[in-house]
């Protein structure tokens, strides 16, 4: 997959921006707060229909404006395409349009059309950060290659929201727990479907991540990735016990937890609480790994995401590296560049262009006060 052009109107600090991108490695460099990350955000927004920095899309609009557009032209195994998104205010309401090759599409038809992987300093927390980070990483990986999974996830989040609202009502106002049954049945179906697909994806991801981590450490250490799901008795369920994570497991778990869920006003079991556990030579990387080992683990996960998408779709996604080079030591920086060189179209933001070796075909763009100038 390769992006040939990006453009934006009234996006962040850009009133109007158009950039041709013929190179495989594109480096955006300059001082902080000049607009480097905003260019990556254009690509991320074009790929996923959301920002990687904010949940309020209105913040993407240039100050003082009430309409913006962003998009990219790209090539994939299916040919040449264009994706364009518009956000605008009309009759006191915000509206959004997504156009794929000129035709309006729904989010689920858009998601997965342009595949991208983002790697930012926050992703170095993948190993030791909160479970939500790892769930987001895993969900985005699977959703890009499996539209059914994306649909399950959207429906699950809606059902979870409604069930939690009802739990709060039962806690605060009283009532019969039988009112939960319709939501429970839908929750059970969706939760079992999501878990099944996660375990199938993990079986592929684990082998990829293990191979990449081994190459990063010259085969001195072994990385394993396990799915962490806690049953109501505190027992951890992993892929070997995947059959136990079906509909009957969730039906039994919801029934056992109903009183506690009502008292707390939220759902205490389900894919929204699961986690990935990383083991290094059989022990917890999060608890016992050094900072260098944890960073190698995070890098291996991100690179495995690239390879996973390639194996599922037959081509690499584009890679967005947002100010991550300065966070990696020389060895890991070199390993990352070796992995992507000539294979993965990559967009990199850095303060110092010297952090990026002059690989054949690199393109360098200096960003200053929202002005882009290509430099040799």
N, C-alpha and C positions, 0 to 999 in steps of 0.2 A: 504494500500500500504506500502511495506516495502523493503528497500534497504539492500541487504546482502553483497555487495562488491562494492568498488569504486577503480578506478585505474587511473593513469595519467602518461604520459611520456612527458618530456620537457614542462611541464605546470607551468607557473609562476616560483617559486623558486624550483620546484621539477623536478629533472632529471628523477627519476623513483619512483613511489609511488603506493603501493597496500595496501588496508586496508579492513579487514573483519569486518562486522558490525552486530553482532547478537542481539544487544540490542535495546530497544525501545528509550531510551534516551542516546545520545552519546555526551559527553562534550569534546570539544577541548580547552585546556587552555594553557596559557603561556604568555610571554611578547609580546608587540606589534611588528609587522613587522617580525614575525617568520614563518608565513605561515598558520595560523589558518583559516582566511577567504578564502584563496585559496582552501581549502578543500570544503568549502561550495560552492565556485564558480564552482568546478568540478561538483557538483550535479546540480546546477542551469543551467550550460551550457549543461549538459546531458539532462535536462528536456526541455529546451526552445531553445537551439541552439544559445544562445547569452549570454553575460555577464551582470550581474547586475551592473557592475562598469565602463564599457567602451563600446563605440560603435565600437572601432577599435579592431577586433579580433586578429590582429597581435600582440597586446600587451600581449596576453595570453601566447605567446611562450617564453620559457626560453631564456635569453639573449644569443646571439651567435648561435641560432639554427634556422632552416628553416622548421621544421616539428614538430607537436605535436599531441598527441592523449589523449582523456579523455573519460571515460565511467563509467557506473554502471550496476550491475546486480540487479534485483529487482523482487519482487513478487506482483502481483495484482490479482483482481478477475478473470482475464483471464488466469492466470498461471504464469510461470517463464519467464522472458524476460531479454534481454541485449540490451542496447543502447550504441553505440560507435560513437564518432565524431573525425574526423581527419582534421587538417588544415595543408597545406604544400605548399611550393613554387615549382613551376614546370615551367621551361622555362620562367622565369621572371614574372610569374603570380601566384597569390594566388588561391589555389583551396580548396574546402571543401567537405567532404564526411560525410554523416549521414547513419549509419547502424543500423537497428532495427532487432534484432535476425539474424544478419549476412547478411541481404539483404539491398541494397541501397534504400533509400526512399527520397522523397522530403520533404521540411520543413513542408508543411501542413499535411503530413502523420505522421510526427514525433511529431508535437505539440499536446500535450494531451495524449501521450502514457505513459509518466511518469509525474505524477501530483505532483507539489510542490508549497509551499507558502513560500515566503521569508519575514522576518520581521527584519528590520535594524533600526538604530537610525533615518535615513532619513524618515522612515515611521511614526515616531511620528509627522512629519509635515503634515500628511495626512489631518488633520483638518484645520490647519491654513496656509498651503503651497499653492503653485500655483495650478490652476485647472488641469494642465498636470499630476500632481501626482495622483490625484483622477481618472482621465480618464485612466491612465495606470493601476492603481489598478483594476478598473472595467473591462477594456478590457481583462486583463490577467485572471481574474476570469471567465468571460464568455467563453473565447476562449478555456480554458482547458476542458470544458465540452460540447462545441458546435462547431464542425468543420465547420459548415456552417457560423457561425459568424466570425470565424477566416478568412475564405475565403473572406467574404464580406469586412472585415477590410483591408486585404492586397490589394484587388482591389480598395477600396475606396482611400487608401493612394496613389496609383499609379495615379488614375484619378485626385485626388486633386493636385498632383505634376505637372501633365501635364496642368491642367487648370490654375494653378498659373503661369506657364511659359508663357502660351499664354496671360494671363492678362498683364504680364510685357512687352511682345512684343507689345501688342496693346497700352499700355501706352507710351512706348519709341519710337515706330516706326509708330504708327497710324494704322488704318485699320477698317474694319467693324466688329462690335460686333456680327454679325451673325455667325462669325467663331467659337464662343463659343458654338453654339447649340449642336453639337454632343457630346462634353464633358459634357454639362449641362444635357442632357438626361441620360447619364450614371451616373453622379453624383447624380441626383435626385433619381434614382432607388436604388442606393447603400445606400445613406443617409437615405432614408425612411426605408430600410431593417434593417440597423444598429440601428436606433432609436427604431423601433418596438421591436427588441430583447433586447435592453437595458431596455426598460420599463417593459418588461415581467420579466427580471432577477431582476430588482429592486423591483418588487412586492414581490418576494421571499426573497431577501436580507434584505429588510427593517424589516420584521418581525423577522428574525433571529438576526439582529443587535440590535433591540429593546429589545429582551429577554436577550441577553448577557449583554447589558449595564445595564439593570435592576438588573441582578444578581451581577454585579460588584459594584453596588451602593446600594444594599439591598433594591431595589424597591423604592428608594427615588426620583429618577429622571427618566424621559422618553426621549428616543432618537428617533428621526424620521429622515429618509433620503428622500430627494426629488431630482427629476431630474430637473436641471436648463437649460432651453433652451430659449434664448431670441429671440423673433420675431423682425422683422425690426422696429416695433413701440416701442420697448423696453419692451413689455409685456412679463412676464415670463410664460412659459408653463410648467406644471407639469404633472405627470401621469394621473390625471383626465382629462386632455386635450389631451391625447395621440392621439386621432383620428385626431387632428389638425396637427400632425407632420408627416403626410403621404406625398405622392408624390406631391399632389396639393400644400401643404404648401411650399415645397422646390422649386417647379416650380415658384410660385408666389414670393417667397423671392429672388430667383436669378434674376428674371426679375426686381424687384424693386431696387435691389442693383447693377445692372450691371455697371452703370456709376461710382459708388463709388468704386466697386471692381477694375475696370480698373485704376482709379486714384491711388489707393493704391497698385495695383499689387498683390493682394491676395484675397482669398475667405473669405468673412466676415460672413458667416453663414454655419452651418453644424455640424456634430458630433465631428469634431476636435476642436470645440470651446465650447462644452457643459460642464457641471459641475455637481457635486453632492453637494447638500447643506445639512448640518447637523443641525438639530434643537434640542435644549435641552429645554424641557418644553415649546415648541412653539417659542423659540427665537434662533437666530443664535449662534451656538456653537463657530463658528470662531470669531465672533465679541464680544460676551459677556461672553463666557465661561472662567473659570479660567484655568491656566496651567494644574492643576490636572484633571479637567473635560475634557480638550482637549486630554490629554493623555489617559484617559479612553475611549474617543470616538475613538481614533486611535486603541487602543487595541481591542475594540469591533468590529471594521471593519475588522481587521485582523483575529480575531477568527471567525467572521461570514463568512469570505472567506473559512476557513477550513470546516465549517459546510455546507455551500452552495455546495461545491464540493462533500462532503459526500452524501448529499441528492440527488444530480444529478446522481452520479456514483455508490453509494452504498458502498463507502469506503473513508476513510480520505486520503488526500494527505500527503506527508512527509512535515515536517515543518523545516525551516532553520531560526535560531535565531542568527543573526550576531551582537554580542556585544551589544545586546539590554537590557540584564539583569541589567547592571550597570546604565542604564538610567531610570529604573523603581524603584519606592519605594518598600519597603518590602511587602506592601499589594497587589499591582498590580502584583508583581513578584510571590507571592504565588497563586494568582488567576489564573495566566497564567499556572503555573505548575499543579494546580488542574485540569484545563481544559484538558491538554494534557496527564496527567499521565495514562499510560496503554492503551491509545486509539490511540495516534498519534505518529508515529516514528519521533523523533525530534533530530536535530543536532544543538548544541549550542556552540558558541565561547565566551569565557570569559578570562579575565586576571587572575581572582582569582577563583579557583574552589570552594571555600567556599560559593560563591554566589548561588550554586546549591545544595539544600538539597540532602542528600544521599537517594534517592528513590530506592526502590527495583529494581535491574536489571540495574542500571546506569552503563555506561562504561565511563571511563576517559582516555583521551589521552593527554599526554604532548607533545607540539610542541615546538621545539627549533632548530633554524637555518634549518628548513625544515626536521628535523628528528622527526619521530613520535614514541613515546614509550607509550604503554598501561600501566596504573597504576591502582592499586586497591584502 
